[in-house]
Amino acid sequence: MTTVDRNVVVTLLILIELVAVAAALAPITPYDNLAVLIPLVLMIETVVYFIASMVANPRATIGMAFGTAVLFVIVRAVCGIVGGIIYGSSLAGESASTVQFAAWTNPVAVIVQVATLVLAGPYMLAVVFPDLLGRDAVERISGKAASPVGGTTLESNPAGGFIQAFSYEELGAFIRKSHGIEGFIIYSQEGLVVWHDLPLRIDIDRLTARVLSSSVQVGDIMQDNGLTKVRRVMVETREHFLFATTLNHNFGLILLFNSKVTPEEILSRIAVIAKSSREFLQWKYPALPLAAGMNKEKLSLEIA
């Protein structure tokens, strides 16, 4: 038996609904002042789609949100015109173009259609333009996201305990394979961001500086009270787990996971991610010393 993808079915239902609403509500559309009404409708719905995309998907960039808005505007316009054609075919003596654009700008139809695209549009994007959603969102909508328990897609036993990368892009692609990862930041010992892949709308530089400062303070507290050096710092919030660890005397790493994964699962992968990052950085910057000499005692984080 042939099965049909759920997202494809939802997309077809969305298109049918958009056309049907335009055709059904076309008779109550005011046909005058379309030259003013059309630009106004375009501007309002573009803003609505843009804001809805940014709110619904925290990982969305401005480009992704704008692309989504443009796509939804085009889809609704085409469906509205088609609905107008269907309604206009039953009329005599009515201007075909007037009926088509009037059906598209019907105030009631606009509200219903825009609400439909805001609520169900991501299912359509997952089929037509998945890049506008992002891989994680597409997998979540399609029900293909890995299970929180045992769902990590990282290699279980990589050769040498790490994965060799030859560019930041390769390293980022490897880290992204870890289930639940939201992003990462590689920073220098001075607290400067060297590379990051963290689409969340946050101040990357400020986050890095504050995490590094707090980590140093925690390490000092531990050592001042006779405890050993801190290997890594973990912060848990309602929605995220944040891990900070020093890779070597030159660089550190911040990892941000969503709260759907367990700390045990994350900890089992931290060593591989950290070692892979460290090996890449040592390969990329061979002239940097591996030890900091006189600054060694100031480090508060250490990865085994």
Disulfide bonds with the S-S distance in Angstrom:
none
